[in-house]
């Protein structure tokens, strides 16, 4: 490589990069551009009118149930993210600080076992636990706590439980990767300066692991806000999230332009979350 001219080096680099660029363009950029174009079309009288218009976006703000579905998605995603962080951080800390290095690999394997099971299967498993006549309801009946079967499914709480069960392990892995790289000398130095375990954690460990928390939280938020399966299975149709609303536009009305507009709005929310996360991480590095 050192004997090659700069032009040859750049040409070789572009040659290696070209397959990835072509793949991204074919399966991400082009479909996204087509969807963006469709979002400015309209479905009128069962036909797609290709005249450019903002009618779909105006309908989104005019129809309360569409706007409410976006608000529900953001609320659920934020709740799931916060709960997952609060559960994942102690678990990751225990893996690093209380589990010996020789057993950490086994513990990590056990932590990622839920990823080996189908996402749909996990959601239906929670439905069997939370539904009326399910495991939890029968347990309460057997203990005499309730006199009749109780259903904990088909609501926001069930959706949150299903999401947290999956994302808490994802966050555990990202936080663990950050914690395990933290030199032990930092905590020892804080102790030498008179800081107790709590102050050492608050002022040393937590700030240094915030990047890992933010990355995991961002991934959790993005995957959660765009998920359709868990809300559909566990949440029912009592409280629609935006992915469910998008599917309803396609399945029930065949309104692909409106579905495209809703998808673009969802993409905008994800983009804003990414910008906020990237900006925060950039500020932290300064």
Order of alpha helices (4+ residues) and beta strands (2+ residues): alpha-alpha-beta-beta-alpha-alpha-alpha-alpha-alpha-alpha-alpha-alpha-alpha-alpha-alpha
